[in-house]
Amino acid sequence: MASITVRALLMLSIFQFLPKVGDELDEATRERMRLRAEETTQLRLLQLRRQEQSSSAWGALLFAALQHWQFWAVAVVLVLTFGLCWRLRKRSHQPESSCEEESSGSSTEDEEEEGEGEDSDDEGRLVKIFAKRIRGALLSTASKRRVAEDLVSDLLGVFQARLANSFFPVLGPAIGVGSAFEGWNPRGRDAVYRLLVPLKPPGGHSFQLELGTAEEMPAKNCVRVQVECTCMKDQRVENMLCFVHQPEEALRRNQDSNLLSSLCTDFYLDAQKIACWFQTLVSSAWGEMTQWHHYSMKVLTSCRSCKMQLRNASGRFLFVEVMFGVQQGDSDIFLSSQATEAIFTPGTTWAESYAVAEAKFFRHMAKQAPQDTFHLKCLQLCAGILVGTSFSTYTLKTVVMHLLNTIPLASWRRKEFLLRLQDIMWYLRSSLEEKRLNHFFFGNENMPEDIILPPSFQAAEPLNLFQCLVQDPAAHATALRELEELQDRLTRLLFYGV
C-alpha cells in the first residue's frame, strides 16, 4: 500500500512538471525544475512515513491491550469483589440482638449503633470477636445456673417438709454466689455453681456469733449454740418441752433430731458435721426429685460443703456445690462453712464470707449499666490468664470492683474495651508496687445503698489484701515477675488468640 502511494506521488510530480508541447526550455531551466520536483517528492515521502509510524504505534498499543484482555477481566472482578465485601462488612456492624440476660440487663448486649465509635477498624473487629466468644460462654452459664437453682430449691423443699417438727437447723432459701452467679465464668464448662444456704436456729435454740479479730489469719470465727427457755413460748405446740427446765426429758424425746448432740462439738456448730448431715439428706431425697428422671447424681467427697455431680442423658456434667452460712445480724455478711486457706481448719471454725454482698454488688451494677457494658467480659478475659500464677481470681475481682466504683459505667462500653483492660492491669501493677490492695468492703465509703454491711465494717480501717507481700520481699518480687507474664499473655490473647 505504501509503495503504491509513493509511486502515485512520483507519477503526479512528473505529470505536474511535464513540459507543454511546443515549449522551448533551456537546459538550466529544466535542471531547476527537476531538482524542485525531487525536493517535493522527498517532503511528501517524509510526511507519509510519519503518518505510518503514528498509525503503527496506536495499532501496537491496541494489539497489546487485546492480547492481555484476561488481565483486565480479572481486575474488574477484583474491584467488584472488594466493593461487595466492603458493603457486607459495613452491614455486619449494624445492631444485632442478643438473648443474654445477665451482665448488662438484657438483649443487644454486645452490639452498638453503626455510627458510634470506630468499630470498622481492626480494634473494633478484635473486640467484637472476643465479645461473641465470651457471650457464648455466658449464655451457657445462664442456662446451667437456672438448672442449679431449681435443683437446690426443690431439694430444700423436700428437706423442710421432713424437718418441720425436728430440732435441726432451719434451712433458708439458697443464695447464688460466686462467679457463675455474678455473670462471669473463667472456668467454662468446668464451672462450679455455688449456692449458700442460710442456717437459722430451731425452736428453743439461738446462735451466738463469736468473731475473731482482723489480725488473726485466718480469723477464728465460731457459732455457739445456746438453748433458750420455751416455757412461755410456743404454747401452740403440743407437748413442747423446755431445753432449759426439762433438759433430760427434752433430750430423750428428741434424741434423733437434737441439734446439740448431732451437729455440734462442745456447744459450737460444726461445719463438717453439718456437711455430712446434708449429704445424707441429699442421697435419701434424690429419688423424690423430678430431676431424677433427667440426671444421674453423685455426691462427691467434701468435708465442709455438699458437692453434687449431675450427668444428663447426653453425658454432659453439671457441678453444684451447696455451702452453709450463718448471717451476721441482718447484713449481707455471713460466717460460711467454706474452707479457709489454712492447711487444717477445725469443724467449729467458720470463715467470714462476703460472697452474698459481692453478688449483690454485681447485680446492682447490672441494673445501672447500659445494655452493651463490657465490665464482666473484661473480668472474665483477665481471670482466664491467671492460671499458673500466684494471683487469685478474688484479687482480680477486687480490682475490678474498685474500678467499677470509680469509673462511670458508661465508660465500660465496647468501644472502651481495650482501655478498661489497660486500666485493670495498671491498677494491679500500682497495687503491687505499693504492696497494698484494700479490701472492697472495709472502710469503703462509696458503697451502694442496697448492700447492707455490719456497722463495724464502715468504721474499720481498710484491710490490706497484699499484707503478705509487705512481710515477704521474695513473694513481692515473684508477683512483679508474674505480672509481666500476665501482660504478655493478655497481649498474645488479644492479637493472636492464644
C-alpha positions in Angstrom: 0.0 0.0 0.0 2.8 2.4 0.9 4.8 1.6 -2.3 1.7 2.2 -4.5 1.2 5.6 -2.8 4.8 6.5 -3.3 4.7 5.6 -7.0 1.5 7.5 -7.5 3.0 10.6 -6.0 6.1 10.3 -8.1 3.8 10.0 -11.2 1.9 13.1 -10.1 5.0 15.0 -9.6 6.3 14.0 -13.0 3.0 14.9 -14.6 2.9 18.2 -12.9 6.2 19.3 -14.2 6.0 17.8 -17.8 6.8 20.4 -20.4 4.0 21.5 -22.7 4.1 20.8 -26.4 5.8 23.4 -28.2 7.6 25.0 -25.3 11.1 25.8 -25.7 13.1 25.4 -22.4 16.8 25.9 -22.0 19.0 23.4 -20.2 19.3 25.4 -16.9 15.6 25.8 -16.5 14.9 22.1 -17.0 17.6 21.3 -14.3 16.0 23.6 -11.7 12.5 22.1 -12.4 14.0 18.6 -11.9 15.6 19.5 -8.5 12.4 21.1 -7.3 10.4 18.0 -8.2 12.8 15.8 -6.3 12.5 18.1 -3.2 8.7 18.0 -3.3 8.8 14.2 -3.6 11.1 13.8 -0.6 9.0 16.1 1.6 5.8 14.1 0.8 7.6 10.8 1.4 8.7 12.1 4.9 5.1 13.1 5.8 3.8 9.7 4.7 6.4 7.9 6.9 5.4 9.9 9.9 1.7 9.1 9.4 2.5 5.4 9.0 4.7 5.4 12.2 1.9 7.0 14.2 -0.7 4.5 12.9 1.7 1.7 13.7 2.2 2.9 17.3 -1.5 3.1 18.0 -2.0 -0.3 16.4 0.7 -1.8 18.5 -0.9 -0.5 21.7 -4.3 -1.7 20.7 -3.0 -5.1 19.8 -1.1 -5.4 23.2 -4.3 -4.5 25.1 -6.3 -7.1 23.2 -3.6 -9.7 23.9 -4.0 -9.0 27.7 -7.8 -8.9 28.0 -7.6 -11.6 30.6 -5.7 -9.2 32.9 -8.4 -6.5 32.6 -11.2 -9.0 33.2 -9.5 -10.2 36.4 -9.0 -6.6 37.5 -12.7 -5.8 37.0 -13.7 -8.9 39.0 -11.4 -7.9 41.9 -12.8 -4.4 42.0 -16.4 -5.8 42.1 -15.5 -8.3 44.8 -13.8 -5.7 47.0 -16.9 -3.4 46.7 -19.2 -6.3 47.7 -17.1 -7.2 50.8 -17.0 -3.6 51.9 -20.8 -3.4 51.8 -21.2 -6.7 53.6 -18.8 -5.6 56.4 -20.5 -2.3 56.7 -23.9 -4.0 57.1 -22.4 -6.5 59.6 -21.7 -3.6 62.1 -25.4 -2.8 62.4 -27.0 -3.6 65.8 -27.6 -7.3 66.5 -30.0 -8.7 69.0 -28.7 -10.8 72.0 -30.6 -13.0 74.4 -28.0 -12.6 77.2 -29.9 -11.6 80.3 -27.1 -11.1 82.7 -24.3 -8.6 82.9 -25.9 -5.6 81.4 -29.6 -6.1 81.6 -31.0 -7.9 78.5 -30.7 -8.1 74.7 -28.4 -6.3 72.3 -25.7 -6.5 75.0 -22.7 -6.7 72.6 -23.7 -4.5 69.7 -23.8 -0.7 69.2 -25.1 1.6 66.6 -23.1 1.6 63.3 -22.2 5.2 63.5 -20.9 5.1 67.1 -17.2 4.7 67.8 -14.8 3.2 65.3 -15.8 -0.5 65.2 -14.9 -0.7 61.5 -11.2 -0.7 62.3 -9.0 -3.6 63.5 -9.6 -2.7 67.1 -13.4 -2.9 66.7 -13.2 -6.3 64.9 -10.9 -7.6 67.7 -13.4 -6.5 70.4 -16.3 -8.0 68.5 -14.6 -11.4 68.2 -14.0 -11.6 72.0 -17.4 -10.3 72.7 -19.1 -13.1 70.7 -16.7 -15.7 72.2 -17.4 -14.7 75.8 -21.1 -14.1 75.2 -21.5 -17.8 74.2 -19.9 -18.9 77.4 -22.2 -16.6 79.4 -25.3 -17.9 77.7 -24.3 -21.5 78.6 -23.7 -20.4 82.2 -27.1 -18.7 82.4 -29.0 -21.9 81.4 -26.9 -24.1 83.8 -27.4 -21.6 86.6 -31.2 -22.0 86.3 -30.8 -25.8 86.5 -28.7 -25.5 89.6 -31.1 -23.0 91.3 -34.1 -25.2 90.6 -32.4 -28.3 91.8 -31.3 -26.8 95.2 -34.7 -25.2 95.6 -36.5 -28.5 95.1 -34.1 -30.2 97.5 -34.7 -27.7 100.2 -38.5 -28.0 99.7 -38.2 -31.8 100.4 -36.0 -31.2 103.4 -38.2 -28.6 105.0 -41.1 -30.9 104.9 -39.1 -33.7 106.5 -37.6 -31.5 109.2 -40.7 -29.5 110.1 -41.0 -31.0 113.6 -37.3 -31.5 114.3 -34.7 -29.5 116.2 -32.3 -29.4 113.3 -31.2 -26.1 111.8 -33.9 -24.3 109.7 -32.7 -24.2 106.1 -33.3 -20.8 104.4 -33.7 -20.1 100.7 -30.4 -20.7 98.8 -28.5 -17.7 97.6 -26.4 -18.0 94.4 -22.8 -16.8 94.9 -19.5 -16.9 93.1 -18.5 -16.0 89.5 -21.2 -18.2 87.9 -23.9 -16.2 89.6 -22.2 -12.9 89.3 -22.2 -13.1 85.5 -18.7 -14.1 84.6 -17.2 -17.5 84.4 -13.5 -18.1 83.9 -13.7 -21.9 84.0 -16.1 -22.5 81.1 -17.7 -25.9 81.1 -15.9 -26.9 84.4 -17.7 -24.1 86.3 -19.0 -24.9 89.8 -22.3 -23.4 90.6 -22.2 -22.4 94.3 -25.2 -21.7 96.5 -25.1 -20.6 100.1 -27.9 -22.0 102.3 -28.5 -19.8 105.4 -28.9 -21.7 108.7 -31.3 -20.5 111.4 -31.7 -21.9 114.9 -34.6 -24.2 115.6 -37.1 -23.5 118.3 -35.6 -23.4 121.8 -32.1 -22.6 120.4 -30.2 -19.5 119.4 -26.9 -18.8 117.6 -24.3 -16.6 119.2 -21.5 -15.4 116.8 -18.1 -15.2 118.3 -16.0 -13.3 115.8 -12.2 -13.3 115.7 -10.1 -10.2 115.1 -8.8 -8.9 111.8 -5.2 -9.6 112.8 -5.9 -13.3 113.1 -5.1 -15.1 109.8 -7.4 -16.9 109.4 -9.8 -15.4 111.9 -11.2 -17.8 114.4 -15.0 -17.3 114.0 -17.3 -19.6 115.8 -21.0 -20.1 116.2 -22.1 -21.0 119.7 -25.4 -22.8 120.1 -27.4 -21.9 123.2 -30.7 -23.3 124.5 -33.5 -20.9 125.5 -36.4 -21.2 127.8 -39.6 -22.1 125.9 -41.9 -22.4 128.9 -43.8 -19.2 128.0 -43.3 -19.6 124.2 -44.7 -21.8 121.5 -47.7 -22.8 123.6 -49.4 -23.7 120.4 -47.1 -26.7 120.0 -48.4 -29.7 122.0 -46.0 -31.4 124.4 -43.4 -28.8 123.8 -40.6 -29.4 126.3 -38.2 -26.7 127.5 -34.5 -27.5 126.9 -33.6 -25.3 129.9 -36.0 -26.5 132.6 -36.6 -30.1 131.2 -33.3 -30.9 129.6 -33.2 -34.6 130.2 -36.7 -35.2 129.0 -36.3 -32.9 126.0 -33.0 -34.6 125.0 -34.5 -38.1 125.4 -37.6 -37.3 123.4 -35.7 -35.6 120.6 -32.6 -37.8 120.6 -32.7 -38.4 116.8 -33.2 -34.7 115.9 -31.2 -32.9 118.5 -29.0 -30.1 117.2 -26.5 -30.1 120.1 -25.8 -33.8 120.1 -25.8 -34.3 116.3 -24.3 -31.2 114.7 -22.3 -29.5 117.4 -18.9 -30.0 119.1 -18.7 -28.7 122.6 -21.8 -26.4 122.0 -20.3 -25.0 118.9 -21.8 -25.5 115.4 -19.6 -27.9 113.5 -19.4 -27.3 109.7 -18.1 -30.7 109.0 -21.0 -32.5 110.8 -23.5 -30.2 109.0 -22.0 -31.1 105.6 -22.1 -34.8 106.3 -25.8 -34.5 107.5 -26.8 -32.5 104.4 -25.1 -35.0 102.1 -27.1 -37.8 103.7 -30.3 -35.9 103.2 -29.5 -35.3 99.5 -28.8 -39.0 98.9 -32.0 -40.1 100.6 -34.2 -37.5 98.9 -32.9 -37.9 95.3 -35.5 -40.5 94.4 -38.3 -38.0 95.1 -36.9 -35.3 92.8 -38.2 -34.6 89.3 -34.6 -34.2 88.2 -34.1 -37.9 88.9 -35.6 -38.7 85.5 -33.2 -36.4 83.6 -29.9 -36.6 85.6 -27.8 -39.2 87.3 -26.5 -37.7 90.6 -23.4 -38.4 92.6 -22.4 -36.8 95.9 -18.7 -36.0 95.8 -16.4 -36.2 98.8 -16.3 -32.9 100.7 -15.6 -32.1 104.3 -17.3 -28.7 104.6 -19.9 -28.5 101.8 -22.1 -30.7 99.7 -20.8 -31.2 96.2 -23.0 -32.8 93.6 -22.1 -34.1 90.1 -25.0 -34.3 87.7 -24.9 -36.0 84.4 -27.6 -35.8 81.7 -28.5 -38.3 79.0 -26.0 -36.8 76.6 -23.1 -37.2 79.0 -22.6 -33.6 79.9 -21.8 -32.8 83.6 -23.0 -30.1 85.9 -21.3 -29.4 89.2 -23.2 -27.9 92.1 -21.8 -27.0 95.5 -24.0 -26.1 98.5 -22.3 -24.2 101.3 -23.8 -23.2 104.6 -23.8 -19.9 106.4 -24.9 -18.0 109.5 -25.9 -14.4 108.9 -24.4 -11.6 110.9 -27.4 -9.7 112.1 -29.5 -8.5 109.1 -26.4 -7.8 107.0 -25.1 -9.4 103.8 -22.1 -10.8 105.6 -22.1 -14.4 106.7 -20.0 -16.9 108.6 -19.6 -19.6 106.0 -18.6 -23.3 106.0 -16.4 -22.7 103.0 -12.8 -23.9 103.7 -10.2 -21.3 104.6 -6.7 -21.0 103.3 -5.3 -22.8 106.4 -3.9 -26.3 106.0 -6.2 -27.6 108.7 -9.5 -25.9 109.7 -11.4 -27.2 112.7 -15.0 -28.0 112.1 -16.1 -25.4 114.6 -14.2 -22.6 112.8 -16.2 -20.6 110.2 -14.8 -18.2 107.6 -16.2 -14.7 107.3 -17.8 -14.6 103.8 -18.5 -11.6 101.6 -19.9 -13.7 98.7 -23.5 -12.6 99.2 -22.5 -8.9 99.3 -20.3 -9.3 96.2 -23.2 -11.0 94.3 -25.5 -8.1 95.3 -22.8 -5.6 94.1 -22.7 -7.1 90.6 -26.5 -7.3 90.4 -26.6 -3.7 91.3 -24.1 -2.8 88.6 -26.1 -4.9 86.1 -29.2 -2.8 86.8 -27.4 0.5 86.5 -25.2 -0.4 83.4 -26.0 0.4 79.8 -27.0 -2.6 77.6 -23.6 -3.0 76.0 -21.5 -2.7 79.1 -18.3 -4.9 79.0 -17.2 -4.9 82.6 -18.0 -8.6 83.1 -16.3 -9.5 79.8 -13.2 -7.6 81.0 -13.2 -9.5 84.2 -13.7 -12.9 82.6 -11.0 -12.3 80.0 -8.4 -11.2 82.6 -9.4 -14.0 85.0 -8.7 -16.6 82.3 -5.0 -15.7 82.1 -4.3 -16.2 85.8 -3.7 -20.0 85.5 -0.3 -21.0 86.9 0.3 -17.7 88.8 0.0 -16.8 92.4 -2.7 -14.3 91.6 -6.2 -15.4 92.7 -9.5 -14.5 90.9 -10.6 -12.8 94.1 -7.7 -10.4 93.8 -8.7 -9.6 90.2 -12.3 -9.3 91.2 -11.4 -6.8 93.9 -9.5 -4.7 91.4 -12.5 -4.6 89.0 -14.9 -3.8 91.8 -12.7 -0.8 92.8 -12.6 0.4 89.2 -16.4 0.0 88.8 -16.8 2.2 91.8 -14.6 5.0 90.3 -15.1 4.8 86.5 -18.6 5.6 85.3 -20.5 2.6 83.8 -20.9 4.5 80.6 -17.2 4.2 80.1 -17.2 0.4 80.2 -18.9 0.0 76.8 -17.5 -1.9 73.8 -15.5 1.0 72.3 -13.6 1.4 75.6 -12.9 -2.3 76.0 -9.2 -2.2 75.4 -8.9 1.0 77.6 -10.6 -0.8 80.5 -8.3 -3.8 80.2 -5.4 -1.4 80.4 -6.9 0.2 83.5 -7.2 -3.2 85.2 -3.6 -4.1 84.5 -2.5 -0.6 85.6 -4.4 -0.8 88.9 -3.0 -4.2 89.6 0.6 -3.0 88.9 0.1 0.1 91.0 -1.2 -2.0 93.9 1.7 -4.4 93.7 4.2 -1.6 93.6 2.6 -0.1 96.7 2.1 -3.6 98.3 -1.4 -2.6 99.1 -4.8 -3.7 97.8 -7.7 -2.6 100.0 -10.5 -5.0 100.7 -13.6 -3.7 99.0 -16.0 -3.8 101.9 -13.8 -2.5 104.8 -13.8 1.3 105.2 -15.3 1.9 101.8 -17.5 5.0 101.9 -18.7 4.7 98.3 -20.9 1.6 98.8 -24.3 1.1 97.0 -27.2 1.6 99.5 -28.8 -1.8 98.9 -25.7 -3.6 100.2 -26.1 -4.0 104.0 -22.8 -4.2 106.0 -22.3 -4.5 109.7 -21.6 -1.1 111.4 -18.1 -2.3 112.3 -17.2 -2.5 108.6 -17.9 1.1 107.8 -15.8 2.4 110.7 -13.0 -0.1 110.2 -9.6 0.7 108.7 -9.1 -0.7 105.2 -7.9 -4.2 105.2 -4.8 -4.8 103.0 -5.1 -7.9 100.9 -1.4 -7.6 100.0 -0.1 -7.5 103.6 1.7 -10.8 102.9 3.8 -9.0 100.3 4.9 -6.4 102.9 6.2 -9.2 105.1 7.8 -11.3 102.3 10.1 -9.5 99.8 10.7 -12.7 97.8 6.9 -13.1 97.3 6.7 -9.5 96.2 9.4 -9.9 93.6 7.7 -13.1 92.3 4.4 -11.3 92.0 6.0 -8.5 89.9 7.6 -11.0 87.5 4.3 -12.8 87.2 2.6 -9.5 86.4 4.9 -9.1 83.4 3.9 -12.6 82.3 0.2 -11.7 82.7 0.7 -8.7 80.4 2.4 -10.8 77.8 -0.4 -13.4 78.0 -3.0 -10.7 77.5 -1.2 -9.3 74.5 -0.9 -12.7 72.9 -4.5 -13.5 73.6 -5.7 -10.2 72.1 -3.6 -10.3 68.9 -3.1 -14.0 68.3 -6.0 -15.6 70.2 -3.6 -17.9 72.3 
